[in-house]
């Protein structure tokens, strides 16, 4: 004779798995943020150094060098060198917000 084993009825098992996955990801949000910063071609860049020519009270910026997730980027923007910019590494253009 076959032994009876009751089957568990779990209609929301997928919801439990989903919530556990979200909890795991939220627990490791800093590592995910760093990984996205390194992998993504679009990201924040910090001004490292710049050169300019002084014309009276006006500064004409020649070169701005930024440090980002994939190294240094040199840009010739002309008018100003913001301290923090969001740059698309594929085109080298600043993203306007």
Backbone atoms as SQL, in Angstrom:
CREATE TABLE atoms (id INTEGER PRIMARY KEY, chain TEXT, resi INTEGER, resn TEXT, atom TEXT, x REAL, y REAL, z REAL);
INSERT INTO atoms VALUES
  (1, 'A', 1, 'UNK', 'N', 0.834, -1.168, 0.000),
  (2, 'A', 1, 'UNK', 'CA', 0.000, 0.000, 0.000),
  (3, 'A', 1, 'UNK', 'C', 0.891, 1.248, 0.000),
  (4, 'A', 2, 'UNK', 'N', 0.418, 2.257, -0.699),
  (5, 'A', 2, 'UNK', 'CA', 1.169, 3.491, -0.834),
  (6, 'A', 2, 'UNK', 'C', 0.862, 4.417, 0.343),
  (7, 'A', 3, 'UNK', 'N', 1.938, 5.026, 0.887),
  (8, 'A', 3, 'UNK', 'CA', 1.767, 5.946, 2.012),
  (9, 'A', 3, 'UNK', 'C', 1.261, 7.296, 1.506),
  (10, 'A', 4, 'UNK', 'N', 0.377, 7.868, 2.269),
  (11, 'A', 4, 'UNK', 'CA', -0.206, 9.150, 1.886),
  (12, 'A', 4, 'UNK', 'C', 0.697, 10.293, 2.328),
  (13, 'A', 5, 'UNK', 'N', 1.039, 11.174, 1.396),
  (14, 'A', 5, 'UNK', 'CA', 1.800, 12.392, 1.695),
  (15, 'A', 5, 'UNK', 'C', 0.958, 13.583, 1.242),
  (16, 'A', 6, 'UNK', 'N', 0.555, 14.419, 2.170),
  (17, 'A', 6, 'UNK', 'CA', -0.257, 15.574, 1.758),
  (18, 'A', 6, 'UNK', 'C', 0.584, 16.573, 0.951),
  (19, 'A', 7, 'UNK', 'N', -0.018, 17.120, -0.084),
  (20, 'A', 7, 'UNK', 'CA', 0.670, 18.128, -0.883),
  (21, 'A', 7, 'UNK', 'C', 0.401, 19.499, -0.281),
  (22, 'A', 8, 'UNK', 'N', 1.467, 20.289, -0.246),
  (23, 'A', 8, 'UNK', 'CA', 1.314, 21.642, 0.280),
  (24, 'A', 8, 'UNK', 'C', 0.705, 22.523, -0.798),
  (25, 'A', 9, 'UNK', 'N', -0.268, 23.272, -0.388),
  (26, 'A', 9, 'UNK', 'CA', -0.907, 24.207, -1.294),
  (27, 'A', 9, 'UNK', 'C', -0.301, 25.585, -1.035),
  (28, 'A', 10, 'UNK', 'N', 0.523, 26.079, -1.978),
  (29, 'A', 10, 'UNK', 'CA', 1.217, 27.353, -1.817),
  (30, 'A', 10, 'UNK', 'C', 0.901, 28.269, -2.998),
  (31, 'A', 11, 'UNK', 'N', -0.187, 28.992, -2.922),
  (32, 'A', 11, 'UNK', 'CA', -0.532, 29.857, -4.057),
  (33, 'A', 11, 'UNK', 'C', 0.383, 31.077, -4.191),
  (34, 'A', 12, 'UNK', 'N', 1.033, 31.502, -3.121),
  (35, 'A', 12, 'UNK', 'CA', 1.875, 32.703, -3.162),
  (36, 'A', 12, 'UNK', 'C', 3.355, 32.393, -2.978),
  (37, 'A', 13, 'UNK', 'N', 3.786, 31.225, -3.422),
  (38, 'A', 13, 'UNK', 'CA', 5.205, 30.861, -3.306),
  (39, 'A', 13, 'UNK', 'C', 6.073, 31.780, -4.155),
  (40, 'A', 14, 'UNK', 'N', 5.597, 32.156, -5.327),
  (41, 'A', 14, 'UNK', 'CA', 6.361, 33.052, -6.198),
  (42, 'A', 14, 'UNK', 'C', 6.536, 34.426, -5.562),
  (43, 'A', 15, 'UNK', 'N', 5.530, 34.874, -4.799),
  (44, 'A', 15, 'UNK', 'CA', 5.620, 36.157, -4.118),
  (45, 'A', 15, 'UNK', 'C', 6.684, 36.121, -3.030),
  (46, 'A', 16, 'UNK', 'N', 6.773, 35.011, -2.339),
  (47, 'A', 16, 'UNK', 'CA', 7.797, 34.841, -1.314),
  (48, 'A', 16, 'UNK', 'C', 9.194, 34.900, -1.923),
  (49, 'A', 17, 'UNK', 'N', 9.386, 34.239, -3.046),
  (50, 'A', 17, 'UNK', 'CA', 10.686, 34.260, -3.725),
  (51, 'A', 17, 'UNK', 'C', 11.011, 35.672, -4.197),
  (52, 'A', 18, 'UNK', 'N', 10.032, 36.363, -4.740),
  (53, 'A', 18, 'UNK', 'CA', 10.235, 37.729, -5.217),
  (54, 'A', 18, 'UNK', 'C', 10.626, 38.672, -4.078),
  (55, 'A', 19, 'UNK', 'N', 9.932, 38.578, -2.956),
  (56, 'A', 19, 'UNK', 'CA', 10.237, 39.443, -1.819),
  (57, 'A', 19, 'UNK', 'C', 11.611, 39.144, -1.228),
  (58, 'A', 20, 'UNK', 'N', 11.993, 37.885, -1.181),
  (59, 'A', 20, 'UNK', 'CA', 13.332, 37.548, -0.687),
  (60, 'A', 20, 'UNK', 'C', 14.416, 38.073, -1.617),
  (61, 'A', 21, 'UNK', 'N', 14.175, 38.018, -2.918),
  (62, 'A', 21, 'UNK', 'CA', 15.142, 38.543, -3.887),
  (63, 'A', 21, 'UNK', 'C', 15.287, 40.050, -3.746),
  (64, 'A', 22, 'UNK', 'N', 14.173, 40.750, -3.610),
  (65, 'A', 22, 'UNK', 'CA', 14.219, 42.203, -3.437),
  (66, 'A', 22, 'UNK', 'C', 14.930, 42.562, -2.138),
  (67, 'A', 23, 'UNK', 'N', 14.683, 41.835, -1.075),
  (68, 'A', 23, 'UNK', 'CA', 15.352, 42.081, 0.198),
  (69, 'A', 23, 'UNK', 'C', 16.851, 41.877, 0.077),
  (70, 'A', 24, 'UNK', 'N', 17.267, 40.846, -0.622),
  (71, 'A', 24, 'UNK', 'CA', 18.694, 40.588, -0.823),
  (72, 'A', 24, 'UNK', 'C', 19.346, 41.726, -1.602),
  (73, 'A', 25, 'UNK', 'N', 18.671, 42.190, -2.658),
  (74, 'A', 25, 'UNK', 'CA', 19.225, 43.278, -3.460),
  (75, 'A', 25, 'UNK', 'C', 19.298, 44.581, -2.674),
  (76, 'A', 26, 'UNK', 'N', 18.293, 44.852, -1.858),
  (77, 'A', 26, 'UNK', 'CA', 18.316, 46.068, -1.049),
  (78, 'A', 26, 'UNK', 'C', 19.400, 46.018, 0.026),
  (79, 'A', 27, 'UNK', 'N', 19.697, 44.832, 0.508),
  (80, 'A', 27, 'UNK', 'CA', 20.751, 44.684, 1.500),
  (81, 'A', 27, 'UNK', 'C', 22.124, 44.993, 0.918),
  (82, 'A', 28, 'UNK', 'N', 22.286, 44.758, -0.380),
  (83, 'A', 28, 'UNK', 'CA', 23.574, 44.964, -1.044),
  (84, 'A', 28, 'UNK', 'C', 23.512, 46.122, -2.045),
  (85, 'A', 29, 'UNK', 'N', 22.765, 47.171, -1.726),
  (86, 'A', 29, 'UNK', 'CA', 22.561, 48.281, -2.651),
  (87, 'A', 29, 'UNK', 'C', 23.851, 49.027, -2.946),
  (88, 'A', 30, 'UNK', 'N', 24.756, 49.134, -1.990),
  (89, 'A', 30, 'UNK', 'CA', 25.996, 49.876, -2.220),
  (90, 'A', 30, 'UNK', 'C', 26.880, 49.161, -3.242),
  (91, 'A', 31, 'UNK', 'N', 26.988, 47.850, -3.137),
  (92, 'A', 31, 'UNK', 'CA', 27.774, 47.097, -4.115),
  (93, 'A', 31, 'UNK', 'C', 27.153, 47.178, -5.507),
  (94, 'A', 32, 'UNK', 'N', 25.825, 47.131, -5.577),
  (95, 'A', 32, 'UNK', 'CA', 25.155, 47.264, -6.870),
  (96, 'A', 32, 'UNK', 'C', 25.369, 48.652, -7.468),
  (97, 'A', 33, 'UNK', 'N', 25.362, 49.676, -6.621),
  (98, 'A', 33, 'UNK', 'CA', 25.593, 51.037, -7.100),
  (99, 'A', 33, 'UNK', 'C', 27.003, 51.196, -7.649),
  (100, 'A', 34, 'UNK', 'N', 27.995, 50.649, -6.962),
  (101, 'A', 34, 'UNK', 'CA', 29.378, 50.717, -7.434),
  (102, 'A', 34, 'UNK', 'C', 29.537, 49.939, -8.737),
  (103, 'A', 35, 'UNK', 'N', 28.924, 48.775, -8.828),
  (104, 'A', 35, 'UNK', 'CA', 29.012, 47.981, -10.058),
  (105, 'A', 35, 'UNK', 'C', 28.374, 48.718, -11.233),
  (106, 'A', 36, 'UNK', 'N', 27.236, 49.348, -11.026),
  (107, 'A', 36, 'UNK', 'CA', 26.590, 50.103, -12.102),
  (108, 'A', 36, 'UNK', 'C', 27.425, 51.311, -12.505),
  (109, 'A', 37, 'UNK', 'N', 28.095, 51.929, -11.543),
  (110, 'A', 37, 'UNK', 'CA', 28.935, 53.096, -11.830),
  (111, 'A', 37, 'UNK', 'C', 30.117, 52.699, -12.705),
  (112, 'A', 38, 'UNK', 'N', 30.679, 51.526, -12.462),
  (113, 'A', 38, 'UNK', 'CA', 31.830, 51.067, -13.244),
  (114, 'A', 38, 'UNK', 'C', 31.391, 50.557, -14.615),
  (115, 'A', 39, 'UNK', 'N', 30.276, 49.858, -14.689),
  (116, 'A', 39, 'UNK', 'CA', 29.829, 49.242, -15.936),
  (117, 'A', 39, 'UNK', 'C', 29.203, 50.258, -16.891),
  (118, 'A', 40, 'UNK', 'N', 28.428, 51.173, -16.373),
  (119, 'A', 40, 'UNK', 'CA', 27.667, 52.089, -17.224),
  (120, 'A', 40, 'UNK', 'C', 28.568, 53.083, -17.952),
  (121, 'A', 41, 'UNK', 'N', 28.309, 53.327, -19.243),
  (122, 'A', 41, 'UNK', 'CA', 29.099, 54.328, -19.970),
  (123, 'A', 41, 'UNK', 'C', 28.677, 55.757, -19.647),
  (124, 'A', 42, 'UNK', 'N', 27.538, 55.934, -19.013),
  (125, 'A', 42, 'UNK', 'CA', 27.069, 57.266, -18.626),
  (126, 'A', 42, 'UNK', 'C', 27.152, 57.365, -17.112),
  (127, 'A', 43, 'UNK', 'N', 27.858, 58.392, -16.620),
  (128, 'A', 43, 'UNK', 'CA', 27.978, 58.517, -15.184),
  (129, 'A', 43, 'UNK', 'C', 28.608, 59.824, -14.763),
  (130, 'A', 44, 'UNK', 'N', 28.649, 60.059, -13.454),
  (131, 'A', 44, 'UNK', 'CA', 29.216, 61.305, -12.943),
  (132, 'A', 44, 'UNK', 'C', 30.739, 61.317, -13.065),
  (133, 'A', 45, 'UNK', 'N', 31.282, 62.489, -13.341),
  (134, 'A', 45, 'UNK', 'CA', 32.720, 62.686, -13.445),
  (135, 'A', 45, 'UNK', 'C', 33.100, 63.905, -12.618),
  (136, 'A', 46, 'UNK', 'N', 34.246, 63.837, -11.964),
  (137, 'A', 46, 'UNK', 'CA', 34.729, 64.887, -11.075),
  (138, 'A', 46, 'UNK', 'C', 35.884, 65.624, -11.733),
  (139, 'A', 47, 'UNK', 'N', 35.868, 66.953, -11.664),
  (140, 'A', 47, 'UNK', 'CA', 36.918, 67.779, -12.244),
  (141, 'A', 47, 'UNK', 'C', 38.219, 67.560, -11.481),
  (142, 'A', 48, 'UNK', 'N', 39.299, 67.197, -12.204),
  (143, 'A', 48, 'UNK', 'CA', 40.600, 66.952, -11.581),
  (144, 'A', 48, 'UNK', 'C', 41.490, 68.176, -11.749),
  (145, 'A', 49, 'UNK', 'N', 41.664, 68.645, -12.976),
  (146, 'A', 49, 'UNK', 'CA', 42.416, 69.870, -13.221),
  (147, 'A', 49, 'UNK', 'C', 41.960, 70.517, -14.513),
  (148, 'A', 50, 'UNK', 'N', 42.356, 71.794, -14.662),
  (149, 'A', 50, 'UNK', 'CA', 41.956, 72.544, -15.851),
  (150, 'A', 50, 'UNK', 'C', 43.010, 73.597, -16.160),
  (151, 'A', 51, 'UNK', 'N', 43.022, 74.081, -17.393),
  (152, 'A', 51, 'UNK', 'CA', 43.894, 75.181, -17.801),
  (153, 'A', 51, 'UNK', 'C', 43.021, 76.270, -18.410),
  (154, 'A', 52, 'UNK', 'N', 43.472, 77.509, -18.255),
  (155, 'A', 52, 'UNK', 'CA', 42.703, 78.630, -18.792),
  (156, 'A', 52, 'UNK', 'C', 43.635, 79.778, -19.151),
  (157, 'A', 53, 'UNK', 'N', 43.108, 80.710, -19.952),
  (158, 'A', 53, 'UNK', 'CA', 43.790, 81.963, -20.265),
  (159, 'A', 53, 'UNK', 'C', 42.950, 83.083, -19.679),
  (160, 'A', 54, 'UNK', 'N', 43.626, 84.027, -19.052),
  (161, 'A', 54, 'UNK', 'CA', 42.937, 85.147, -18.420),
  (162, 'A', 54, 'UNK', 'C', 42.915, 86.338, -19.380),
  (163, 'A', 55, 'UNK', 'N', 41.720, 86.843, -19.659),
  (164, 'A', 55, 'UNK', 'CA', 41.547, 88.045, -20.476),
  (165, 'A', 55, 'UNK', 'C', 40.846, 89.089, -19.611),
  (166, 'A', 56, 'UNK', 'N', 41.607, 89.845, -18.861),
  (167, 'A', 56, 'UNK', 'CA', 41.012, 90.812, -17.936),
  (168, 'A', 56, 'UNK', 'C', 40.297, 90.075, -16.817),
  (169, 'A', 57, 'UNK', 'N', 38.975, 90.207, -16.770),
  (170, 'A', 57, 'UNK', 'CA', 38.196, 89.499, -15.747),
  (171, 'A', 57, 'UNK', 'C', 37.560, 88.222, -16.295),
  (172, 'A', 58, 'UNK', 'N', 37.817, 87.917, -17.557),
  (173, 'A', 58, 'UNK', 'CA', 37.196, 86.756, -18.200),
  (174, 'A', 58, 'UNK', 'C', 38.197, 85.617, -18.311),
  (175, 'A', 59, 'UNK', 'N', 37.787, 84.417, -17.939),
  (176, 'A', 59, 'UNK', 'CA', 38.619, 83.218, -18.075),
  (177, 'A', 59, 'UNK', 'C', 38.130, 82.392, -19.252),
  (178, 'A', 60, 'UNK', 'N', 39.043, 82.067, -20.146),
  (179, 'A', 60, 'UNK', 'CA', 38.730, 81.191, -21.272),
  (180, 'A', 60, 'UNK', 'C', 39.352, 79.829, -20.971),
  (181, 'A', 61, 'UNK', 'N', 38.519, 78.851, -20.632),
  (182, 'A', 61, 'UNK', 'CA', 39.018, 77.530, -20.255),
  (183, 'A', 61, 'UNK', 'C', 39.450, 76.768, -21.502),
  (184, 'A', 62, 'UNK', 'N', 40.703, 76.286, -21.490),
  (185, 'A', 62, 'UNK', 'CA', 41.229, 75.533, -22.625),
  (186, 'A', 62, 'UNK', 'C', 40.890, 74.054, -22.511),
  (187, 'A', 63, 'UNK', 'N', 41.299, 73.442, -21.426),
  (188, 'A', 63, 'UNK', 'CA', 41.099, 72.001, -21.232),
  (189, 'A', 63, 'UNK', 'C', 40.557, 71.739, -19.837),
  (190, 'A', 64, 'UNK', 'N', 39.631, 70.803, -19.747),
  (191, 'A', 64, 'UNK', 'CA', 39.106, 70.336, -18.468),
  (192, 'A', 64, 'UNK', 'C', 39.318, 68.822, -18.430),
  (193, 'A', 65, 'UNK', 'N', 39.929, 68.328, -17.371),
  (194, 'A', 65, 'UNK', 'CA', 40.175, 66.889, -17.238),
  (195, 'A', 65, 'UNK', 'C', 39.306, 66.369, -16.099),
  (196, 'A', 66, 'UNK', 'N', 38.498, 65.348, -16.419),
  (197, 'A', 66, 'UNK', 'CA', 37.559, 64.771, -15.463),
  (198, 'A', 66, 'UNK', 'C', 37.932, 63.325, -15.159),
  (199, 'A', 67, 'UNK', 'N', 37.691, 62.920, -13.912),
  (200, 'A', 67, 'UNK', 'CA', 37.908, 61.541, -13.482),
  (201, 'A', 67, 'UNK', 'C', 36.548, 60.882, -13.308),
  (202, 'A', 68, 'UNK', 'N', 36.370, 59.745, -13.993),
  (203, 'A', 68, 'UNK', 'CA', 35.107, 59.015, -13.915),
  (204, 'A', 68, 'UNK', 'C', 35.346, 57.552, -13.604),
  (205, 'A', 69, 'UNK', 'N', 34.329, 56.753, -13.818),
  (206, 'A', 69, 'UNK', 'CA', 34.394, 55.327, -13.519),
  (207, 'A', 69, 'UNK', 'C', 35.369, 54.560, -14.387),
  (208, 'A', 70, 'UNK', 'N', 35.677, 55.062, -15.570),
  (209, 'A', 70, 'UNK', 'CA', 36.589, 54.355, -16.474),
  (210, 'A', 70, 'UNK', 'C', 37.853, 55.150, -16.764),
  (211, 'A', 71, 'UNK', 'N', 38.208, 56.075, -15.907),
  (212, 'A', 71, 'UNK', 'CA', 39.459, 56.805, -16.076),
  (213, 'A', 71, 'UNK', 'C', 39.257, 58.280, -16.355),
  (214, 'A', 72, 'UNK', 'N', 40.313, 58.893, -16.913),
  (215, 'A', 72, 'UNK', 'CA', 40.315, 60.324, -17.166),
  (216, 'A', 72, 'UNK', 'C', 39.748, 60.646, -18.544),
  (217, 'A', 73, 'UNK', 'N', 39.019, 61.757, -18.613),
  (218, 'A', 73, 'UNK', 'CA', 38.476, 62.261, -19.871),
  (219, 'A', 73, 'UNK', 'C', 38.898, 63.718, -19.996),
  (220, 'A', 74, 'UNK', 'N', 39.459, 64.072, -21.139),
  (221, 'A', 74, 'UNK', 'CA', 39.830, 65.461, -21.386),
  (222, 'A', 74, 'UNK', 'C', 38.798, 66.074, -22.318),
  (223, 'A', 75, 'UNK', 'N', 38.277, 67.237, -21.910),
  (224, 'A', 75, 'UNK', 'CA', 37.262, 67.921, -22.708),
  (225, 'A', 75, 'UNK', 'C', 37.653, 69.370, -22.913),
  (226, 'A', 76, 'UNK', 'N', 37.329, 69.904, -24.050),
  (227, 'A', 76, 'UNK', 'CA', 37.522, 71.314, -24.354),
  (228, 'A', 76, 'UNK', 'C', 36.142, 71.932, -24.494),
  (229, 'A', 77, 'UNK', 'N', 35.638, 72.478, -23.380),
  (230, 'A', 77, 'UNK', 'CA', 34.271, 72.984, -23.379),
  (231, 'A', 77, 'UNK', 'C', 34.183, 74.466, -23.682),
  (232, 'A', 78, 'UNK', 'N', 35.241, 75.216, -23.465),
  (233, 'A', 78, 'UNK', 'CA', 35.247, 76.624, -23.837),
  (234, 'A', 78, 'UNK', 'C', 34.889, 77.575, -22.721),
  (235, 'A', 79, 'UNK', 'N', 33.642, 77.596, -22.271),
  (236, 'A', 79, 'UNK', 'CA', 33.224, 78.632, -21.337),
  (237, 'A', 79, 'UNK', 'C', 33.485, 78.313, -19.873),
  (238, 'A', 80, 'UNK', 'N', 33.179, 77.130, -19.448),
  (239, 'A', 80, 'UNK', 'CA', 33.331, 76.807, -18.030),
  (240, 'A', 80, 'UNK', 'C', 33.692, 75.345, -17.842),
  (241, 'A', 81, 'UNK', 'N', 34.157, 75.036, -16.630),
  (242, 'A', 81, 'UNK', 'CA', 34.479, 73.656, -16.242),
  (243, 'A', 81, 'UNK', 'C', 33.725, 73.353, -14.950),
  (244, 'A', 82, 'UNK', 'N', 32.519, 72.776, -15.024),
  (245, 'A', 82, 'UNK', 'CA', 31.796, 72.441, -13.796),
  (246, 'A', 82, 'UNK', 'C', 32.563, 71.401, -12.979),
  (247, 'A', 83, 'UNK', 'N', 32.392, 71.438, -11.674),
  (248, 'A', 83, 'UNK', 'CA', 33.111, 70.516, -10.788),
  (249, 'A', 83, 'UNK', 'C', 32.629, 69.088, -10.989),
  (250, 'A', 84, 'UNK', 'N', 31.319, 68.888, -11.069),
  (251, 'A', 84, 'UNK', 'CA', 30.756, 67.549, -11.288),
  (252, 'A', 84, 'UNK', 'C', 29.849, 67.612, -12.515),
  (253, 'A', 85, 'UNK', 'N', 30.092, 66.723, -13.468),
  (254, 'A', 85, 'UNK', 'CA', 29.257, 66.643, -14.666),
  (255, 'A', 85, 'UNK', 'C', 28.911, 65.185, -14.936),
  (256, 'A', 86, 'UNK', 'N', 27.845, 64.976, -15.686),
  (257, 'A', 86, 'UNK', 'CA', 27.479, 63.631, -16.126),
  (258, 'A', 86, 'UNK', 'C', 27.858, 63.543, -17.597),
  (259, 'A', 87, 'UNK', 'N', 28.782, 62.626, -17.913),
  (260, 'A', 87, 'UNK', 'CA', 29.334, 62.517, -19.255),
  (261, 'A', 87, 'UNK', 'C', 29.023, 61.137, -19.822),
  (262, 'A', 88, 'UNK', 'N', 28.639, 61.120, -21.095),
  (263, 'A', 88, 'UNK', 'CA', 28.457, 59.870, -21.831),
  (264, 'A', 88, 'UNK', 'C', 29.806, 59.496, -22.439),
  (265, 'A', 89, 'UNK', 'N', 30.397, 58.384, -21.991),
  (266, 'A', 89, 'UNK', 'CA', 31.731, 57.990, -22.447),
  (267, 'A', 89, 'UNK', 'C', 31.756, 57.612, -23.923),
  (268, 'A', 90, 'UNK', 'N', 30.641, 57.172, -24.466),
  (269, 'A', 90, 'UNK', 'CA', 30.617, 56.759, -25.870),
  (270, 'A', 90, 'UNK', 'C', 30.806, 57.948, -26.801),
  (271, 'A', 91, 'UNK', 'N', 30.205, 59.085, -26.463),
  (272, 'A', 91, 'UNK', 'CA', 30.299, 60.266, -27.319),
  (273, 'A', 91, 'UNK', 'C', 31.192, 61.347, -26.739),
  (274, 'A', 92, 'UNK', 'N', 31.454, 61.308, -25.442),
  (275, 'A', 92, 'UNK', 'CA', 32.254, 62.342, -24.793),
  (276, 'A', 92, 'UNK', 'C', 31.479, 63.613, -24.511),
  (277, 'A', 93, 'UNK', 'N', 30.170, 63.583, -24.692),
  (278, 'A', 93, 'UNK', 'CA', 29.338, 64.766, -24.498),
  (279, 'A', 93, 'UNK', 'C', 28.743, 64.785, -23.099),
  (280, 'A', 94, 'UNK', 'N', 28.545, 65.999, -22.599),
  (281, 'A', 94, 'UNK', 'CA', 27.925, 66.189, -21.303),
  (282, 'A', 94, 'UNK', 'C', 26.420, 65.998, -21.433),
  (283, 'A', 95, 'UNK', 'N', 25.823, 65.311, -20.456),
  (284, 'A', 95, 'UNK', 'CA', 24.381, 65.089, -20.436),
  (285, 'A', 95, 'UNK', 'C', 23.729, 66.269, -19.726),
  (286, 'A', 96, 'UNK', 'N', 22.773, 66.905, -20.379),
  (287, 'A', 96, 'UNK', 'CA', 22.065, 68.037, -19.784),
  (288, 'A', 96, 'UNK', 'C', 20.888, 67.514, -18.970),
  (289, 'A', 97, 'UNK', 'N', 20.776, 67.975, -17.743),
  (290, 'A', 97, 'UNK', 'CA', 19.666, 67.557, -16.885),
  (291, 'A', 97, 'UNK', 'C', 18.572, 68.585, -16.865);
